[in-house]
Amino acid sequence: MEPLNANYWNERYQAGQIPWDIGYASPPLLAYAASLQDKQTRILIPGAGHAYEAVALHQRGFEQIFVCDWAPLAFAHLRQNAPDFPENNLLVADFFTLDLQVDLILEQTFFCAIDPALRPDYVAHAARLLAPEGTLAGVLFANPFPFPGPPFGGTAQEYSQLFSTHFSIRQLALCEQSIKPRAGRELFLEAIVSIE
Ligand SMILES: C[S@@+](CC[C@H](N)C(=O)[O-])C[C@H]1O[C@@H](n2cnc3c(N)ncnc32)[C@H](O)[C@@H]1O
């Protein structure tokens, strides 16, 4: 497998080869965020790419959104579409090296993009970044893919075992707001960090 490093991803943005990019904010993530009352909720979107969700939430008045992507070209879209988004909240960095505390992590095709061997580290690091009772919410592919990734899929059983090491799972079920091409192929995960 080609190394899935920052260069690999940045080249995809450079070449415009971004088939994962749906071109607008993910409906399940927006539906979830609509339930949040507090506009000061600290939200992290890791592997955010064009970060449509960050733009939409910023426009809805959320003031503490952080986006992380290690491909420098990824944030061009956000910079253009939300010019008043705080530059300090654009984290061009490896997710696994992030050191901040947030209340909510929103997941949209980042988990499926990393080497599956790193999944336990993803779960542990996400838990580390969350404040007590913080939440990780978002979509995960519901099945393994019949080709080498990325994307890498999985099963609800696998995810349940994996996330239960650091989270209490509130929901892990077929996602109802998936976009048409992904309908029936995504799970919605909502998990509350466990106190260590
Ligand atoms: C499949 S894309 C998804 C982008 C965006 N979430 C979307 O749905 O359009 C995966 C993204 O994760 C980023 N990424 C992969 N590994 C990363 C890491 N360790 N730290 C930060 N970003 C990473 C890539 O640069 C890429 O932009």
The ligand as an ORCA input file, in Angstrom:
! r2SCAN-3c Opt
* xyz 0 1
  C     -11.105     10.876      2.470
  S     -10.590     12.488      2.873
  C     -12.030     13.161      3.702
  C     -12.069     14.656      3.739
  C     -13.376     15.226      4.297
  N     -13.647     14.722      5.621
  C     -14.534     14.920      3.368
  O     -15.402     14.121      3.740
  O     -14.549     15.480      2.272
  C      -9.506     12.191      4.254
  C      -8.824     13.453      4.724
  O      -8.086     13.145      5.895
  C      -6.833     13.793      5.844
  N      -5.923     13.010      6.691
  C      -5.573     11.715      6.547
  N      -4.769     11.331      7.551
  C      -4.607     12.416      8.350
  C      -3.909     12.649      9.564
  N      -3.204     11.685     10.173
  N      -3.978     13.865     10.123
  C      -4.697     14.864      9.524
  N      -5.380     14.702      8.381
  C      -5.340     13.491      7.795
  C      -6.473     13.815      4.375
  O      -5.545     14.816      4.069
  C      -7.834     14.024      3.718
  O      -8.101     15.392      3.522
*
